[in-house]
Amino acid sequence: AYYHDELPAYVCGRPERSIPRIGAAVSIDRGMTWQNLGIVLEAPPGSEVCDSSNRYVIGGTGDVSAMVDRDWKDVYLYYSNYARDPRAQGVAVARFPWADRDAPRGRVTIWQDGIWLSPTPRPLTGTDDVPLEWDYPAGTPIVPTTSPWHDGHEAANAFWGPSLHWNTSLQRYVMLLNRTRDESFTNEGIYVSFAAVLDDPGAWSAPQRIMSGGGWYPQVAGLEPGSGSDRETGRRARFLVTGRSTRYIEFSSR
């Protein structure tokens, strides 16, 4: 499992806001109990914006969707970057080898301008049993943010909260996205994008709006017995927003 962890922004003296980060956990009893594997991805140090007018976050990385590629070689993390630099804000991509799934810390690389960059280990301090910490570079967003977070204006225009699945009907990966219109995460709409591969973030099609407004966290639930899930679906699936479904969604090639 890969989770969104909201760290209170104590560094800014604003614990009512958060600086999210991404962690991993493992279960060996089909989800009854979990072992925390720790934080695997954070925003670059010093990239928080303490005077941000954002209603919820003042930096960080989160709202993640994890997907293993078709060859079971790498785990891809498509996540939202809320860091200070507008050039890094939006949906970014990281990955690590599936073989390292039980010990992923320090193994995650981030896609930046066409290159997969590794984190930098921080110097160890104290005793030898202090966990090694890592500094992660900023990712390059799939779609640039035209009206950024944290700039002192209520208006914002950014994609966030990706949800990925493999569509057997299209033989494509499908990504559903939120698009905010202000610092309070008011949804302008829900969008869809397509790609044949996960390892080339530049291969995604331009997001197209499929729904105006709406709640957060769009996702699908496949209807196929034994295989349908939020990670794989066919032509028709349940469409969920904010964890609830009142309609179906259908995919077709044109």
N, C-alpha and C positions, 0 to 999 in steps of 0.2 A: 504494500500500500504506500501511496505517496500523498502527503498531507500538507495542508496550508496551516501554518502556525502563526498566530498573531501575537507578536511580542509587544507588550505595552511600551510606548515611546518614552521610557524613563530618561533616555539620553537627552531628550529635549525638555524634560520636565512636564510632559503632557501625557500621562498614562491613560487618559481617556481616548487617545488616538493610538494607532498601532503601526508597527513596522513589520510586515509579514515576511516570512521566510518559508522554505520548503524542506520537509523532512521525509524520512522513510521509516517503515516498520515492516515486520515480518510475522506471519502466523504459521504455525505448523499443525494447527487443529481446525483448519477451515474457518478461521475467523472468530473462534470462541475466545481466544486470548491472543495478545500481541506483544512482541518485543520491539521496543523502540530502537531503531538503528541510528538515530540522531539527525541533525540538520545536514542536508546535502547541497543546498543552494541558498545563497544570500545575496543581497545587493552589495556593491562595492562599499568598502568602509568610507564613512563620511558623506555618503550620498543621500542621507535623510535631509528633509527640509523642515526645520523646526518651526518656522513661521507659516507653514502651509495653511491655506484655508480649506483644504480637503476635509470633508466631513468624517472620513473613516481612517485613511492611511496618510502618512507623511513620509513615505519612502518604502523601500523593500521590494520583495518579489513574492508572488503568490498566485492564488486562483489558478491552480495548475491542472493540467490534463496529461496523464501518462499513457504511453502507447508503445508496445513492443513491435518492432518491425516484422515483416512477413517471414524473414529468415531466422527470427529469434536470435539476432546478433546484438542489437542495441535497444536500450530503453530510451525513448525520447520524451522529454519533458517540455511541453508547450505551456508557457506561463506568462503572467502579466508582470511587467516591470513598471514600478511606480517611483523610480529613483529621480534624483534631482535633474539630471541632464535630459532636456526634451528629446534629444536625438536617440536616447535609449528607451524612451517610454513607448509602451505598446506591448504586443505579444511577441515574445522572444523564444528562442529554442535552445535547449541543452540536451545532452545525451551522455550515457555511460554504458559500458559493456554489460549485457545481460549476465555474463559469467561473474560479474562483480556485484550481483544483486544483494548478496548477504553482507557485503562490506562496501557500500557505495561511496562513503565519505572520501573526498579527495579524488574521486575517479570521474566526476562530472566535468565535461567540457562544454563551453558555451560558444554558440555560433556568433561571430563578430566579423562583419564585412567579408564573408565568404571563407573564413578560417575558423576552425574549432580550437579555442584557446583553453588551456588548463588553468586551474586555480594555483595560487602561490601559497605555500605553507607559511604560517606565521612561526616565528622563533618560539621554541619551547621555553616556558618559564616554570619555576617551582620544581616539584618532584617529577620523576620519570613517568608517573601514572597519570599526569595531566593530559587529557585528550588533545591531540593535535588539531589546531584550528586552521582554516583556510580562508584566503581572500579571493573572491571570484570577480572576474572582469564583467563589465556590462555587456549585454547582448545587443545585437542589432535587430530592431523590430521588423516583423514581416511587412507591416504597413506603417509608415511614419505617422506620428501624431501631429496634426495640423494646429490644434489649439491645446497646449499642454496642461498637465496637472501642475499645481503648486505655483502658478505665476501671479497669484494675487487677484485673478479674475474668476468670477463664478462660472463662466462658460468654459467648457472643455469639449474636445472632440477626439476621442481615443477608443480604439478597440481593446477589449479586455475579456477575461473569463472564457478562454477557448474550451471547447469540448470536441474531442476527436473520436471518430470510429472508422472502421473499414466497411465499405459498402460493397457487398458481393454482387449486387445488380450492376453497379457502375464500374466495378473493379477499380475503385478509387478510394483514397482517404477523403473523408468529409470532415470539415471543421465548422462548427457553429460558434458564433461570436456575439457578445454584447457590444453595443457602441454607446458610450455615454455622451450626454450633451451638457453636463455641468459637473462641478466638483462634488455633488451629492450623489453621483452615479445614477441619475435619472436616465432611463434607457431611451435613446433616440430610436432604437430598433434592434432587431435580431438579424444577423447576417449569416451567409453560408459561403464557404470557399472549398475548392477541390484541388487535390494533387495526387499524382501517381506514386510518389515516393515521399518518405519522411526525411531523408538525409539531405535534401536540397530545399531549405526554407524559401528560396527564391522561386520555386516551382509552383507555389500556390496561386490559384487564380484570384483576380481582384474580388474582394468580398461583395456579394450582392444581397440587398435587403430582401428578406422573406416575410418580415412582420414589423409593423410600426409599433413603437412603444414596447409594452410587454414587461414582464418581470425579468429577474436575473437568471443566469445559469441555464441556458437552453441545452437540452441533450435529447438523445433518442433512447428507446428501449426496443430491441429487435423482437419480432414476433415468432421467429423460427424455433420450434421445440428443440432443446438441446444445444443450440448455438446462439440464438438471439440474445443480445445483451446490450449494455451501453457502449460496448467496444466493437460489436459486429451486428450488422443488420442487412436485410435485403431491400427490395424496392419500397416496401411499406413498413412503417414502424410507428410506435407510440411517440408522440412529441411531448416532452416535458419542459416546463418552465417553473423555476423555483420549487422543484421537486414534485410537481403535480402535472397530471395529464388530463386534458379535456378534448384532445383531438389527435388525429393521425397526421403523419407527414409522408409524402410519396416522392421518390426520386426517379428521374428518367433522364436519359441522354437525348440531346437534340442535335 
